[in-house]
Amino acid sequence: MSDLQKYIEERKKKDPEFAENYNEGYKNFKIGAILKQSRIEKGFTQEQLAKLLNTKKTAISRIENHAEDIRLSTLEKFVHALGKEMEIIIQ
């Protein structure tokens, strides 16, 4: 385990608010990171994907970097433009 991971785990134990916010933030980061990686794997630039989705490059950047406020309909369009399928699991 890295020093950063140790620090995060210790901080989570000591500070429940940090733990809750960290986990939520990580989920949002993960969505954006998955979308960006999928775009890159498909060989699209942000500008190319924006043209496919009839939007601007800045909108694609915002989605990839701030996925916490993405609408499901927008997420679905983004995913389908990359030739992927989306599955939502509620546990």
Secondary structure, 3 states (H helix, E strand, C coil): CCHHHHHHHHHHHHCHHHHHHHHHHHHHHHHHHHHHHHHHHHCCCHHHHHHHCCCCHHHHHHHHHCHHHCCHHHHHHHHHHCCCCCCCCCC
